[in-house]
Amino acid sequence: MSVTLESKTAEAERIVNSYVGWSAGAGLIPLPLIDLAAITAVELKMLDDLAKFYDIPFSRNAAKSIIGSLVGGAGTVLAAVPAASIVKFVPLVGGIAGMLTEPAIAAAATYALGRVFIQHFESGGTFLDFKPEEVRAYYQAEFRTKAGSAASPAAPAAAGASAKDTK
C-alpha cells in the first residue's frame, strides 16, 4: 500500500486541525497567562504528534525554543496573542474582550505553526535544522489566512484553498 504525498499531507492537516480546536478552547481560559501556558502546551503536543507522524525525533526543549523564536519574531501579527491574555486583567470588560478575541487568535497561531511544520517535515527537515527566519513570512501568511477565515463565516473553504495554493 503506497502512501501518496497528497494523502500524507491531508492526514497531517487533520492532525493540525484537531489541535486548532483545542487551542481555541485554551484561549477561553479566563485566567491571564494560564491561557498562554495552555495554548503553548497544545502547540507542543501538536508538534509532537506531527513529528511522530513524519518519523522525526521530537525534543520538547527544541520545540519550545522554535515556537518562541518563530512566534516572537512574527512582529505585530502575533503580539495580539499575549495582549488578548493580558487584557483579561482588566476587570469585567477585559475578561469579556479577551475571551471574545483570544480563541480565534490562538486557533490561527496554532494553524499557522502546524502548516509551517508540515511544509518543513515534508521537505525533509527536522527540529535541528529548522530556521525560523526562513519561514516567518509563510507563518504570517498562514496566520492571516486562518484569522481571516475566523472573521468570515463563508471563508473556511476559501482558507483551505488558499493554504493549499501556497505550497
Steps between C-alpha positions, in 0.01 A plus 500: 500500500662821380439827678493799270636837605149645464347242733785545747453877492125458548557282808751752641246778444241296693747482790548877489129572472424285803737713709362827364178434690686412820702820469185708458359330808815584696447863397172493691677443832411812698830518691764721337831327427353159592326515162834564329656202676209281387528621139873428502436151641251432218751619239777285648275193492407577139868521403565173684220328305621646169856388578376146573296502181805601293732277705706797622662490846317742731675722753268694728772756580587552133131534413444759776797702375375477143149611592640795696736598221243466222210662683713758680654617176167525320458861608166665545311213341534297817536768759124451519532158669662620824306827480171309492614311809622805690185701424317246717657674801266796444194436718184389318555662159849355458386149579221521248721656232774244554261208488344633178828550316759259637342173378510614136853635535621180671335285232665702221841481669474123549383449142790707363753315715365165383508603133860617534605168648310294244692683228830466689463129578381417147811664358716271716562744785532425870489706819879527484514674162192721541572865421216726621619803303460302174135408563377808685327651194322170432398480867356851488312426176349183647410687820322770301322237290359327808430824686309626196298179481405537866361846427289390205246217514539427127879496509592148628486342155694791349756483780562133429545570132741789553705297749542228236589759234798623706675162481 
